[in-house]
Amino acid sequence: MIQAPDLPPWAALIVAFLVVAGAIFALIGSLGLVRMKSFYERVHPPTMGSSLGVALIALASIICFSVLRSRLSVHEVLIVIFVTLTTPVTFMLLGRAALYRDRTEGADVPPAK
Amino acid sequence: MTTLILGWAITVAQVLIGLAMGCATWRILDGPRAQDRVLGLDTLYVNALLMLLTFGIQTGRTLYFESALVVSLLGFVGTVALAKFLMRGEVIE
């Protein structure tokens, strides 16, 4: 389904570039999630999609809606702030849970310091 | 002309995000341990959020923005609850 809002050419080109760039970053992050070997390496790549991917696509959305309504429309900033604040918290909790589980099994884990 | 370029760009971006969601799903299904599956679920949530934002740009409606906000909220709460469960064996102590 090829469908797009009716934007002026400069805005359309900027939005197109930002959307594709954000999607590429999200894909790279998820590919890293598949390809990395251990859990402690795998925690890192998805943050690329949830920081740069979300920021670029939200910026594209802000530009699109601001031009469409010819007034400033920044409510996507809410999503960026929320995801940027919560991703480190969730991954730190998850990493600590994984460390705890590995240590109780006596597996080979990264050192405590 | 530029509208056509924008339409194709949005469609290509949706296909790429769909592939990313496929990678996250593969990690959920394959993940050797429970924490890998939770990590895949969190990545799937973020990719779904991006997909909803591109749908919002495509249709020009704000309806998708609200659902993206709800998805980000539920993804955070769900992942934190699952991490807590992996650590303690119960969610609320």
N, CA and C atoms of all chains as a GROMACS GRO file, in nm:
protein
  618
    1MET      N    1   0.085  -0.119   0.000
    1MET     CA    2   0.000   0.000   0.000
    1MET      C    3   0.088   0.124   0.000
    2ILE      N    4   0.099   0.192  -0.115
    2ILE     CA    5   0.179   0.314  -0.124
    2ILE      C    6   0.087   0.432  -0.096
    3GLN      N    7   0.109   0.493   0.020
    3GLN     CA    8   0.024   0.606   0.058
    3GLN      C    9   0.109   0.700   0.141
    4ALA      N   10   0.091   0.830   0.121
    4ALA     CA   11   0.172   0.925   0.197
    4ALA      C   12   0.094   1.055   0.211
    5PRO      N   13   0.120   1.132   0.319
    5PRO     CA   14   0.055   1.262   0.333
    5PRO      C   15   0.107   1.360   0.229
    6ASP      N   16   0.029   1.462   0.199
    6ASP     CA   17   0.063   1.558   0.094
    6ASP      C   18   0.149   1.669   0.154
    7LEU      N   19   0.281   1.647   0.154
    7LEU     CA   20   0.373   1.744   0.213
    7LEU      C   21   0.441   1.823   0.102
    8PRO      N   22   0.491   1.945   0.131
    8PRO     CA   23   0.576   2.015   0.034
    8PRO      C   24   0.705   1.937   0.013
    9PRO      N   25   0.770   1.953  -0.107
    9PRO     CA   26   0.885   1.867  -0.142
    9PRO      C   27   0.995   1.863  -0.039
   10TRP      N   28   1.037   1.978   0.017
   10TRP     CA   29   1.150   1.974   0.111
   10TRP      C   30   1.116   1.891   0.233
   11ALA      N   31   0.993   1.909   0.287
   11ALA     CA   32   0.953   1.832   0.406
   11ALA      C   33   0.942   1.685   0.373
   12ALA      N   34   0.889   1.653   0.253
   12ALA     CA   35   0.874   1.512   0.216
   12ALA      C   36   1.009   1.442   0.210
   13LEU      N   37   1.110   1.511   0.152
   13LEU     CA   38   1.242   1.448   0.142
   13LEU      C   39   1.303   1.428   0.280
   14ILE      N   40   1.292   1.531   0.368
   14ILE     CA   41   1.349   1.517   0.502
   14ILE      C   42   1.282   1.402   0.577
   15VAL      N   43   1.147   1.398   0.571
   15VAL     CA   44   1.074   1.293   0.643
   15VAL      C   45   1.111   1.155   0.588
   16ALA      N   46   1.122   1.143   0.455
   16ALA     CA   47   1.158   1.014   0.396
   16ALA      C   48   1.294   0.967   0.445
   17PHE      N   49   1.392   1.061   0.442
   17PHE     CA   50   1.527   1.024   0.486
   17PHE      C   51   1.528   0.981   0.633
   18LEU      N   52   1.459   1.060   0.721
   18LEU     CA   53   1.462   1.028   0.864
   18LEU      C   54   1.393   0.895   0.892
   19VAL      N   55   1.281   0.868   0.824
   19VAL     CA   56   1.208   0.743   0.850
   19VAL      C   57   1.293   0.622   0.811
   20VAL      N   58   1.356   0.629   0.691
   20VAL     CA   59   1.435   0.513   0.647
   20VAL      C   60   1.558   0.496   0.738
   21ALA      N   61   1.622   0.609   0.778
   21ALA     CA   62   1.740   0.598   0.865
   21ALA      C   63   1.702   0.535   0.999
   22GLY      N   64   1.590   0.580   1.058
   22GLY     CA   65   1.547   0.521   1.185
   22GLY      C   66   1.517   0.373   1.172
   23ALA      N   67   1.453   0.334   1.061
   23ALA     CA   68   1.421   0.192   1.042
   23ALA      C   69   1.548   0.110   1.026
   24ILE      N   70   1.650   0.167   0.955
   24ILE     CA   71   1.776   0.093   0.939
   24ILE      C   72   1.843   0.072   1.074
   25PHE      N   73   1.841   0.177   1.160
   25PHE     CA   74   1.902   0.161   1.292
   25PHE      C   75   1.828   0.055   1.374
   26ALA      N   76   1.695   0.053   1.367
   26ALA     CA   77   1.620  -0.048   1.440
   26ALA      C   78   1.655  -0.188   1.390
   27LEU      N   79   1.670  -0.202   1.256
   27LEU     CA   80   1.703  -0.334   1.200
   27LEU      C   81   1.842  -0.377   1.243
   28ILE      N   82   1.939  -0.282   1.243
   28ILE     CA   83   2.076  -0.318   1.285
   28ILE      C   84   2.074  -0.366   1.430
   29GLY      N   85   1.998  -0.294   1.516
   29GLY     CA   86   1.990  -0.335   1.656
   29GLY      C   87   1.934  -0.474   1.672
   30SER      N   88   1.826  -0.505   1.596
   30SER     CA   89   1.765  -0.637   1.611
   30SER      C   90   1.852  -0.746   1.551
   31LEU      N   91   1.927  -0.714   1.442
   31LEU     CA   92   2.020  -0.813   1.387
   31LEU      C   93   2.129  -0.845   1.487
   32GLY      N   94   2.177  -0.740   1.558
   32GLY     CA   95   2.276  -0.764   1.663
   32GLY      C   96   2.222  -0.855   1.771
   33LEU      N   97   2.094  -0.838   1.802
   33LEU     CA   98   2.030  -0.925   1.902
   33LEU      C   99   2.034  -1.071   1.859
   34VAL      N  100   2.023  -1.095   1.727
   34VAL     CA  101   2.026  -1.233   1.678
   34VAL      C  102   2.168  -1.287   1.674
   35ARG      N  103   2.265  -1.201   1.635
   35ARG     CA  104   2.398  -1.253   1.603
   35ARG      C  105   2.494  -1.263   1.721
   36MET      N  106   2.472  -1.184   1.829
   36MET     CA  107   2.567  -1.187   1.940
   36MET      C  108   2.562  -1.322   2.011
   37LYS      N  109   2.677  -1.358   2.076
   37LYS     CA  110   2.688  -1.494   2.128
   37LYS      C  111   2.630  -1.512   2.268
   38SER      N  112   2.670  -1.424   2.364
   38SER     CA  113   2.627  -1.446   2.501
   38SER      C  114   2.522  -1.342   2.540
   39PHE      N  115   2.451  -1.368   2.652
   39PHE     CA  116   2.345  -1.275   2.693
   39PHE      C  117   2.400  -1.137   2.722
   40TYR      N  118   2.519  -1.130   2.785
   40TYR     CA  119   2.572  -0.999   2.827
   40TYR      C  120   2.615  -0.916   2.708
   41GLU      N  121   2.646  -0.981   2.595
   41GLU     CA  122   2.669  -0.904   2.472
   41GLU      C  123   2.536  -0.863   2.409
   42ARG      N  124   2.437  -0.951   2.423
   42ARG     CA  125   2.310  -0.925   2.357
   42ARG      C  126   2.233  -0.810   2.418
   43VAL      N  127   2.265  -0.770   2.543
   43VAL     CA  128   2.191  -0.659   2.603
   43VAL      C  129   2.219  -0.529   2.527
   44HIS      N  130   2.339  -0.518   2.466
   44HIS     CA  131   2.378  -0.390   2.408
   44HIS      C  132   2.305  -0.352   2.279
   45PRO      N  133   2.297  -0.440   2.176
   45PRO     CA  134   2.249  -0.391   2.047
   45PRO      C  135   2.107  -0.333   2.045
   46PRO      N  136   2.006  -0.389   2.117
   46PRO     CA  137   1.871  -0.332   2.104
   46PRO      C  138   1.862  -0.186   2.146
   47THR      N  139   1.956  -0.138   2.230
   47THR     CA  140   1.949   0.001   2.273
   47THR      C  141   1.969   0.096   2.156
   48MET      N  142   2.033   0.046   2.049
   48MET     CA  143   2.050   0.130   1.930
   48MET      C  144   1.914   0.164   1.869
   49GLY      N  145   1.827   0.061   1.857
   49GLY     CA  146   1.694   0.087   1.803
   49GLY      C  147   1.611   0.173   1.896
   50SER      N  148   1.628   0.152   2.029
   50SER     CA  149   1.540   0.225   2.120
   50SER      C  150   1.593   0.365   2.152
   51SER      N  151   1.716   0.399   2.112
   51SER     CA  152   1.758   0.538   2.128
   51SER      C  153   1.753   0.612   1.995
   52LEU      N  154   1.843   0.574   1.902
   52LEU     CA  155   1.853   0.647   1.776
   52LEU      C  156   1.734   0.620   1.684
   53GLY      N  157   1.686   0.494   1.679
   53GLY     CA  158   1.572   0.463   1.594
   53GLY      C  159   1.449   0.540   1.634
   54VAL      N  160   1.417   0.536   1.765
   54VAL     CA  161   1.298   0.607   1.813
   54VAL      C  162   1.314   0.757   1.792
   55ALA      N  163   1.436   0.811   1.818
   55ALA     CA  164   1.456   0.956   1.805
   55ALA      C  165   1.436   1.001   1.661
   56LEU      N  166   1.494   0.928   1.565
   56LEU     CA  167   1.484   0.970   1.425
   56LEU      C  168   1.341   0.962   1.375
   57ILE      N  169   1.272   0.851   1.405
   57ILE     CA  170   1.136   0.836   1.352
   57ILE      C  171   1.041   0.934   1.421
   58ALA      N  172   1.064   0.962   1.551
   58ALA     CA  173   0.980   1.061   1.618
   58ALA      C  174   1.005   1.200   1.562
   59LEU      N  175   1.131   1.230   1.525
   59LEU     CA  176   1.162   1.360   1.462
   59LEU      C  177   1.090   1.371   1.328
   60ALA      N  178   1.090   1.261   1.250
   60ALA     CA  179   1.018   1.260   1.123
   60ALA      C  180   0.870   1.286   1.146
   61SER      N  181   0.814   1.224   1.250
   61SER     CA  182   0.671   1.242   1.279
   61SER      C  183   0.642   1.386   1.321
   62ILE      N  184   0.733   1.445   1.402
   62ILE     CA  185   0.715   1.584   1.445
   62ILE      C  186   0.715   1.677   1.324
   63ILE      N  187   0.812   1.659   1.233
   63ILE     CA  188   0.820   1.745   1.114
   63ILE      C  189   0.695   1.728   1.029
   64CYS      N  190   0.653   1.600   1.010
   64CYS     CA  191   0.536   1.572   0.925
   64CYS      C  192   0.412   1.640   0.978
   65PHE      N  193   0.382   1.622   1.109
   65PHE     CA  194   0.258   1.679   1.162
   65PHE      C  195   0.266   1.830   1.177
   66SER      N  196   0.387   1.884   1.206
   66SER     CA  197   0.401   2.029   1.215
   66SER      C  198   0.373   2.094   1.081
   67VAL      N  199   0.424   2.033   0.971
   67VAL     CA  200   0.402   2.092   0.839
   67VAL      C  201   0.258   2.073   0.794
   68LEU      N  202   0.201   1.956   0.825
   68LEU     CA  203   0.063   1.928   0.782
   68LEU      C  204  -0.035   2.026   0.845
   69ARG      N  205  -0.017   2.058   0.973
   69ARG     CA  206  -0.112   2.146   1.042
   69ARG      C  207  -0.064   2.290   1.046
   70SER      N  208   0.055   2.317   0.990
   70SER     CA  209   0.118   2.449   0.991
   70SER      C  210   0.116   2.513   1.130
   71ARG      N  211   0.142   2.431   1.230
   71ARG     CA  212   0.171   2.481   1.365
   71ARG      C  213   0.262   2.378   1.432
   72LEU      N  214   0.331   2.421   1.538
   72LEU     CA  215   0.425   2.330   1.603
   72LEU      C  216   0.348   2.219   1.674
   73SER      N  217   0.389   2.093   1.649
   73SER     CA  218   0.319   1.978   1.709
   73SER      C  219   0.424   1.882   1.760
   74VAL      N  220   0.450   1.884   1.891
   74VAL     CA  221   0.567   1.813   1.943
   74VAL      C  222   0.528   1.700   2.038
   75HIS      N  223   0.407   1.643   2.026
   75HIS     CA  224   0.370   1.545   2.128
   75HIS      C  225   0.452   1.416   2.117
   76GLU      N  226   0.521   1.389   2.003
   76GLU     CA  227   0.606   1.270   1.994
   76GLU      C  228   0.725   1.278   2.089
   77VAL      N  229   0.759   1.400   2.133
   77VAL     CA  230   0.869   1.414   2.230
   77VAL      C  231   0.840   1.332   2.356
   78LEU      N  232   0.712   1.319   2.390
   78LEU     CA  233   0.672   1.236   2.505
   78LEU      C  234   0.726   1.095   2.491
   79ILE      N  235   0.708   1.035   2.372
   79ILE     CA  236   0.754   0.897   2.351
   79ILE      C  237   0.905   0.891   2.364
   80VAL      N  238   0.976   0.989   2.303
   80VAL     CA  239   1.123   0.988   2.308
   80VAL      C  240   1.171   0.995   2.452
   81ILE      N  241   1.114   1.090   2.530
   81ILE     CA  242   1.156   1.104   2.669
   81ILE      C  243   1.128   0.974   2.745
   82PHE      N  244   1.009   0.919   2.726
   82PHE     CA  245   0.972   0.800   2.803
   82PHE      C  246   1.062   0.682   2.770
   83VAL      N  247   1.083   0.656   2.641
   83VAL     CA  248   1.165   0.540   2.602
   83VAL      C  249   1.310   0.560   2.645
   84THR      N  250   1.362   0.685   2.631
   84THR     CA  251   1.501   0.710   2.670
   84THR      C  252   1.520   0.693   2.819
   85LEU      N  253   1.418   0.730   2.899
   85LEU     CA  254   1.431   0.713   3.044
   85LEU      C  255   1.417   0.568   3.088
   86THR      N  256   1.328   0.492   3.023
   86THR     CA  257   1.295   0.360   3.076
   86THR      C  258   1.387   0.250   3.025
   87THR      N  259   1.445   0.264   2.904
   87THR     CA  260   1.527   0.156   2.850
   87THR      C  261   1.647   0.121   2.939
   88PRO      N  262   1.727   0.219   2.986
   88PRO     CA  263   1.838   0.181   3.075
   88PRO      C  264   1.791   0.112   3.203
   89VAL      N  265   1.678   0.159   3.258
   89VAL     CA  266   1.628   0.100   3.382
   89VAL      C  267   1.591  -0.046   3.361
   90THR      N  268   1.516  -0.075   3.252
   90THR     CA  269   1.474  -0.213   3.229
   90THR      C  270   1.594  -0.303   3.202
   91PHE      N  271   1.691  -0.254   3.123
   91PHE     CA  272   1.803  -0.341   3.088
   91PHE      C  273   1.894  -0.363   3.208
   92MET      N  274   1.906  -0.260   3.296
   92MET     CA  275   1.986  -0.283   3.416
   92MET      C  276   1.921  -0.388   3.506
   93LEU      N  277   1.788  -0.378   3.521
   93LEU     CA  278   1.717  -0.478   3.602
   93LEU      C  279   1.734  -0.618   3.542
   94LEU      N  280   1.720  -0.625   3.408
   94LEU     CA  281   1.730  -0.755   3.341
   94LEU      C  282   1.872  -0.812   3.354
   95GLY      N  283   1.973  -0.723   3.339
   95GLY     CA  284   2.111  -0.769   3.354
   95GLY      C  285   2.139  -0.820   3.494
   96ARG      N  286   2.083  -0.750   3.596
   96ARG     CA  287   2.105  -0.796   3.733
   96ARG      C  288   2.035  -0.928   3.758
   97ALA      N  289   1.914  -0.944   3.701
   97ALA     CA  290   1.844  -1.072   3.716
   97ALA      C  291   1.924  -1.185   3.652
   98ALA      N  292   1.982  -1.158   3.532
   98ALA     CA  293   2.060  -1.262   3.464
   98ALA      C  294   2.185  -1.297   3.544
   99LEU      N  295   2.254  -1.192   3.599
   99LEU     CA  296   2.372  -1.218   3.681
   99LEU      C  297   2.337  -1.304   3.800
  100TYR      N  298   2.226  -1.270   3.866
  100TYR     CA  299   2.183  -1.346   3.984
  100TYR      C  300   2.158  -1.491   3.948
  101ARG      N  301   2.086  -1.512   3.837
  101ARG     CA  302   2.055  -1.650   3.796
  101ARG      C  303   2.182  -1.727   3.762
  102ASP      N  304   2.276  -1.661   3.690
  102ASP     CA  305   2.399  -1.730   3.652
  102ASP      C  306   2.484  -1.762   3.774
  103ARG      N  307   2.489  -1.667   3.871
  103ARG     CA  308   2.574  -1.691   3.990
  103ARG      C  309   2.520  -1.804   4.075
  104THR      N  310   2.387  -1.813   4.089
  104THR     CA  311   2.332  -1.921   4.171
  104THR      C  312   2.357  -2.057   4.108
  105GLU      N  313   2.376  -2.060   3.973
  105GLU     CA  314   2.407  -2.187   3.908
  105GLU      C  315   2.556  -2.211   3.901
  106GLY      N  316   2.638  -2.113   3.948
  106GLY     CA  317   2.783  -2.130   3.944
  106GLY      C  318   2.839  -2.124   3.804
  107ALA      N  319   2.767  -2.056   3.713
  107ALA     CA  320   2.818  -2.047   3.576
  107ALA      C  321   2.927  -1.941   3.567
  108ASP      N  322   2.993  -1.937   3.451
  108ASP     CA  323   3.101  -1.841   3.429
  108ASP      C  324   3.038  -1.705   3.397
  109VAL      N  325   3.051  -1.608   3.490
  109VAL     CA  326   2.990  -1.477   3.470
  109VAL      C  327   3.098  -1.369   3.474
  110PRO      N  328   3.065  -1.248   3.424
  110PRO     CA  329   3.161  -1.138   3.437
  110PRO      C  330   3.190  -1.109   3.583
  111PRO      N  331   3.314  -1.064   3.617
  111PRO     CA  332   3.350  -1.040   3.757
  111PRO      C  333   3.267  -0.928   3.819
  112ALA      N  334   3.267  -0.924   3.953
  112ALA     CA  335   3.175  -0.835   4.024
  112ALA      C  336   3.215  -0.689   4.010
  113LYS      N  337   3.344  -0.659   3.990
  113LYS     CA  338   3.385  -0.519   3.985
  113LYS      C  339   3.357  -0.457   3.848
  114MET      N  340   0.553   1.384  -0.720
  114MET     CA  341   0.680   1.311  -0.730
  114MET      C  342   0.741   1.285  -0.592
  115THR      N  343   0.757   1.394  -0.515
  115THR     CA  344   0.813   1.373  -0.381
  115THR      C  345   0.717   1.296  -0.292
  116THR      N  346   0.586   1.311  -0.318
  116THR     CA  347   0.490   1.233  -0.242
  116THR      C  348   0.509   1.084  -0.268
  117LEU      N  349   0.539   1.053  -0.398
  117LEU     CA  350   0.564   0.912  -0.432
  117LEU      C  351   0.690   0.861  -0.361
  118ILE      N  352   0.796   0.946  -0.361
  118ILE     CA  353   0.920   0.906  -0.291
  118ILE      C  354   0.892   0.882  -0.144
  119LEU      N  355   0.814   0.975  -0.084
  119LEU     CA  356   0.782   0.960   0.058
  119LEU      C  357   0.704   0.831   0.083
  120GLY      N  358   0.607   0.803  -0.008
  120GLY     CA  359   0.529   0.680   0.009
  120GLY      C  360   0.616   0.557   0.004
  121TRP      N  361   0.710   0.553  -0.095
  121TRP     CA  362   0.799   0.438  -0.104
  121TRP      C  363   0.890   0.429   0.016
  122ALA      N  364   0.940   0.547   0.063
  122ALA     CA  365   1.030   0.545   0.179
  122ALA      C  366   0.960   0.489   0.301
  123ILE      N  367   0.834   0.531   0.321
  123ILE     CA  368   0.761   0.481   0.438
  123ILE      C  369   0.739   0.331   0.426
  124THR      N  370   0.706   0.284   0.303
  124THR     CA  371   0.683   0.141   0.286
  124THR      C  372   0.811   0.061   0.310
  125VAL      N  373   0.924   0.112   0.257
  125VAL     CA  374   1.052   0.044   0.278
  125VAL      C  375   1.085   0.040   0.428
  126ALA      N  376   1.061   0.153   0.496
  126ALA     CA  377   1.088   0.157   0.640
  126ALA      C  378   1.002   0.055   0.713
  127GLN      N  379   0.875   0.040   0.671
  127GLN     CA  380   0.788  -0.058   0.738
  127GLN      C  381   0.837  -0.200   0.714
  128VAL      N  382   0.888  -0.227   0.593
  128VAL     CA  383   0.941  -0.362   0.568
  128VAL      C  384   1.064  -0.387   0.656
  129LEU      N  385   1.154  -0.284   0.667
  129LEU     CA  386   1.274  -0.301   0.749
  129LEU      C  387   1.237  -0.324   0.895
  130ILE      N  388   1.140  -0.247   0.945
  130ILE     CA  389   1.099  -0.264   1.086
  130ILE      C  390   1.033  -0.401   1.103
  131GLY      N  391   0.962  -0.446   0.998
  131GLY     CA  392   0.903  -0.580   1.006
  131GLY      C  393   1.010  -0.687   1.018
  132LEU      N  394   1.120  -0.670   0.939
  132LEU     CA  395   1.231  -0.765   0.951
  132LEU      C  396   1.291  -0.760   1.092
  133ALA      N  397   1.303  -0.637   1.147
  133ALA     CA  398   1.356  -0.624   1.283
  133ALA      C  399   1.267  -0.697   1.382
  134MET      N  400   1.133  -0.685   1.364
  134MET     CA  401   1.041  -0.756   1.452
  134MET      C  402   1.058  -0.906   1.436
  135GLY      N  403   1.087  -0.952   1.312
  135GLY     CA  404   1.112  -1.094   1.291
  135GLY      C  405   1.235  -1.142   1.367
  136CYS      N  406   1.342  -1.059   1.364
  136CYS     CA  407   1.464  -1.095   1.439
  136CYS      C  408   1.433  -1.106   1.588
  137ALA      N  409   1.356  -1.009   1.641
  137ALA     CA  410   1.324  -1.013   1.784
  137ALA      C  411   1.240  -1.136   1.816
  138THR      N  412   1.147  -1.171   1.725
  138THR     CA  413   1.065  -1.290   1.746
  138THR      C  414   1.150  -1.416   1.745
  139TRP      N  415   1.250  -1.419   1.655
  139TRP     CA  416   1.338  -1.536   1.651
  139TRP      C  417   1.412  -1.551   1.784
  140ARG      N  418   1.453  -1.436   1.844
  140ARG     CA  419   1.523  -1.444   1.972
  140ARG      C  420   1.427  -1.491   2.081
  141ILE      N  421   1.299  -1.451   2.073
  141ILE     CA  422   1.203  -1.499   2.173
  141ILE      C  423   1.187  -1.651   2.162
  142LEU      N  424   1.175  -1.700   2.037
  142LEU     CA  425   1.150  -1.843   2.019
  142LEU      C  426   1.273  -1.926   2.049
  143ASP      N  427   1.393  -1.876   2.010
  143ASP     CA  428   1.513  -1.957   2.016
  143ASP      C  429   1.587  -1.943   2.149
  144GLY      N  430   1.583  -1.818   2.205
  144GLY     CA  431   1.666  -1.777   2.318
  144GLY      C  432   1.699  -1.888   2.414
  145PRO      N  433   1.827  -1.917   2.436
  145PRO     CA  434   1.859  -2.035   2.517
  145PRO      C  435   1.801  -2.026   2.659
  146ARG      N  436   1.794  -1.904   2.716
  146ARG     CA  437   1.746  -1.895   2.854
  146ARG      C  438   1.634  -1.792   2.862
  147ALA      N  439   1.572  -1.784   2.980
  147ALA     CA  440   1.454  -1.698   2.996
  147ALA      C  441   1.490  -1.551   2.976
  148GLN      N  442   1.610  -1.509   3.023
  148GLN     CA  443   1.642  -1.366   3.010
  148GLN      C  444   1.657  -1.324   2.864
  149ASP      N  445   1.702  -1.418   2.777
  149ASP     CA  446   1.711  -1.386   2.635
  149ASP      C  447   1.572  -1.363   2.576
  150ARG      N  448   1.475  -1.445   2.620
  150ARG     CA  449   1.339  -1.428   2.570
  150ARG      C  450   1.280  -1.294   2.614
  151VAL      N  451   1.306  -1.255   2.740
  151VAL     CA  452   1.255  -1.126   2.788
  151VAL      C  453   1.317  -1.011   2.709
  152LEU      N  454   1.447  -1.022   2.679
  152LEU     CA  455   1.516  -0.921   2.599
  152LEU      C  456   1.454  -0.910   2.460
  153GLY      N  457   1.425  -1.026   2.400
  153GLY     CA  458   1.359  -1.025   2.269
  153GLY      C  459   1.222  -0.962   2.275
  154LEU      N  460   1.149  -0.986   2.384
  154LEU     CA  461   1.015  -0.927   2.398
  154LEU      C  462   1.025  -0.775   2.406
  155ASP      N  463   1.123  -0.724   2.482
  155ASP     CA  464   1.140  -0.580   2.494
  155ASP      C  465   1.174  -0.517   2.359
  156THR      N  466   1.264  -0.584   2.283
  156THR     CA  467   1.298  -0.533   2.150
  156THR      C  468   1.177  -0.534   2.058
  157LEU      N  469   1.095  -0.639   2.071
  157LEU     CA  470   0.973  -0.647   1.990
  157LEU      C  471   0.879  -0.531   2.021
  158TYR      N  472   0.867  -0.495   2.149
  158TYR     CA  473   0.783  -0.382   2.187
  158TYR      C  474   0.831  -0.253   2.123
  159VAL      N  475   0.964  -0.228   2.131
  159VAL     CA  476   1.017  -0.103   2.075
  159VAL      C  477   0.996  -0.098   1.924
  160ASN      N  478   1.017  -0.215   1.857
  160ASN     CA  479   0.996  -0.216   1.712
  160ASN      C  480   0.850  -0.195   1.677
  161ALA      N  481   0.759  -0.250   1.757
  161ALA     CA  482   0.616  -0.228   1.732
  161ALA      C  483   0.582  -0.080   1.746
  162LEU      N  484   0.646  -0.014   1.845
  162LEU     CA  485   0.625   0.130   1.865
  162LEU      C  486   0.668   0.207   1.740
  163LEU      N  487   0.786   0.170   1.685
  163LEU     CA  488   0.835   0.237   1.564
  163LEU      C  489   0.739   0.213   1.448
  164MET      N  490   0.688   0.090   1.438
  164MET     CA  491   0.594   0.057   1.330
  164MET      C  492   0.469   0.143   1.341
  165LEU      N  493   0.419   0.160   1.464
  165LEU     CA  494   0.298   0.243   1.483
  165LEU      C  495   0.326   0.388   1.445
  166LEU      N  496   0.447   0.439   1.478
  166LEU     CA  497   0.480   0.578   1.440
  166LEU      C  498   0.482   0.594   1.288
  167THR      N  499   0.537   0.493   1.216
  167THR     CA  500   0.537   0.505   1.070
  167THR      C  501   0.394   0.497   1.014
  168PHE      N  502   0.308   0.416   1.077
  168PHE     CA  503   0.168   0.415   1.033
  168PHE      C  504   0.105   0.553   1.053
  169GLY      N  505   0.141   0.618   1.166
  169GLY     CA  506   0.088   0.752   1.192
  169GLY      C  507   0.131   0.852   1.086
  170ILE      N  508   0.260   0.844   1.044
  170ILE     CA  509   0.306   0.935   0.938
  170ILE      C  510   0.234   0.904   0.808
  171GLN      N  511   0.214   0.774   0.782
  171GLN     CA  512   0.154   0.733   0.654
  171GLN      C  513   0.011   0.784   0.640
  172THR      N  514  -0.069   0.770   0.748
  172THR     CA  515  -0.211   0.806   0.737
  172THR      C  516  -0.238   0.949   0.781
  173GLY      N  517  -0.143   1.012   0.851
  173GLY     CA  518  -0.167   1.149   0.896
  173GLY      C  519  -0.267   1.158   1.010
  174ARG      N  520  -0.285   1.052   1.086
  174ARG     CA  521  -0.376   1.056   1.202
  174ARG      C  522  -0.298   1.050   1.331
  175THR      N  523  -0.352   1.109   1.438
  175THR     CA  524  -0.284   1.104   1.568
  175THR      C  525  -0.326   0.982   1.649
  176LEU      N  526  -0.422   0.905   1.597
  176LEU     CA  527  -0.468   0.785   1.668
  176LEU      C  528  -0.352   0.691   1.697
  177TYR      N  529  -0.261   0.676   1.598
  177TYR     CA  530  -0.150   0.584   1.613
  177TYR      C  531  -0.051   0.631   1.718
  178PHE      N  532  -0.040   0.765   1.735
  178PHE     CA  533   0.052   0.816   1.837
  178PHE      C  534   0.009   0.768   1.975
  179GLU      N  535  -0.123   0.773   2.001
  179GLU     CA  536  -0.170   0.733   2.134
  179GLU      C  537  -0.145   0.585   2.159
  180SER      N  538  -0.169   0.501   2.055
  180SER     CA  539  -0.144   0.358   2.076
  180SER      C  540   0.006   0.332   2.093
  181ALA      N  541   0.091   0.412   2.025
  181ALA     CA  542   0.235   0.393   2.044
  181ALA      C  543   0.275   0.427   2.187
  182LEU      N  544   0.214   0.532   2.243
  182LEU     CA  545   0.244   0.569   2.381
  182LEU      C  546   0.203   0.457   2.477
  183VAL      N  547   0.085   0.398   2.452
  183VAL     CA  548   0.039   0.288   2.538
  183VAL      C  549   0.132   0.168   2.525
  184VAL      N  550   0.179   0.139   2.401
  184VAL     CA  551   0.269   0.025   2.381
  184VAL      C  552   0.400   0.047   2.456
  185SER      N  553   0.454   0.171   2.451
  185SER     CA  554   0.580   0.195   2.522
  185SER      C  555   0.563   0.179   2.672
  186LEU      N  556   0.448   0.227   2.723
  186LEU     CA  557   0.419   0.215   2.868
  186LEU      C  558   0.409   0.069   2.909
  187LEU      N  559   0.330  -0.008   2.832
  187LEU     CA  560   0.309  -0.150   2.868
  187LEU      C  561   0.438  -0.229   2.852
  188GLY      N  562   0.521  -0.193   2.750
  188GLY     CA  563   0.647  -0.263   2.733
  188GLY      C  564   0.738  -0.244   2.853
  189PHE      N  565   0.745  -0.121   2.903
  189PHE     CA  566   0.829  -0.093   3.021
  189PHE      C  567   0.779  -0.173   3.141
  190VAL      N  568   0.650  -0.164   3.170
  190VAL     CA  569   0.596  -0.232   3.288
  190VAL      C  570   0.612  -0.384   3.275
  191GLY      N  571   0.587  -0.436   3.154
  191GLY     CA  572   0.597  -0.580   3.134
  191GLY      C  573   0.739  -0.631   3.151
  192THR      N  574   0.837  -0.559   3.094
  192THR     CA  575   0.975  -0.606   3.105
  192THR      C  576   1.024  -0.597   3.249
  193VAL      N  577   0.988  -0.487   3.319
  193VAL     CA  578   1.032  -0.475   3.458
  193VAL      C  579   0.970  -0.587   3.542
  194ALA      N  580   0.842  -0.617   3.520
  194ALA     CA  581   0.777  -0.723   3.597
  194ALA      C  582   0.843  -0.858   3.569
  195LEU      N  583   0.877  -0.884   3.440
  195LEU     CA  584   0.940  -1.012   3.407
  195LEU      C  585   1.080  -1.022   3.465
  196ALA      N  586   1.156  -0.910   3.462
  196ALA     CA  587   1.291  -0.913   3.521
  196ALA      C  588   1.283  -0.938   3.671
  197LYS      N  589   1.186  -0.874   3.736
  197LYS     CA  590   1.167  -0.895   3.880
  197LYS      C  591   1.130  -1.040   3.908
  198PHE      N  592   1.048  -1.096   3.821
  198PHE     CA  593   1.008  -1.236   3.838
  198PHE      C  594   1.128  -1.329   3.823
  199LEU      N  595   1.215  -1.301   3.725
  199LEU     CA  596   1.334  -1.385   3.706
  199LEU      C  597   1.426  -1.378   3.827
  200MET      N  598   1.430  -1.260   3.891
  200MET     CA  599   1.523  -1.242   4.002
  200MET      C  600   1.471  -1.306   4.129
  201ARG      N  601   1.342  -1.286   4.160
  201ARG     CA  602   1.289  -1.324   4.291
  201ARG      C  603   1.195  -1.442   4.286
  202GLY      N  604   1.136  -1.471   4.170
  202GLY     CA  605   1.036  -1.575   4.165
  202GLY      C  606   0.897  -1.526   4.192
  203GLU      N  607   0.883  -1.394   4.227
  203GLU     CA  608   0.750  -1.335   4.240
  203GLU      C  609   0.761  -1.188   4.203
  204VAL      N  610   0.648  -1.130   4.160
  204VAL     CA  611   0.652  -0.994   4.108
  204VAL      C  612   0.634  -0.892   4.220
  205ILE      N  613   0.533  -0.915   4.304
  205ILE     CA  614   0.506  -0.821   4.414
  205ILE      C  615   0.539  -0.890   4.544
  206GLU      N  616   0.629  -0.827   4.623
  206GLU     CA  617   0.670  -0.892   4.749
  206GLU      C  618   0.592  -0.831   4.865
   0.00000   0.00000   0.00000
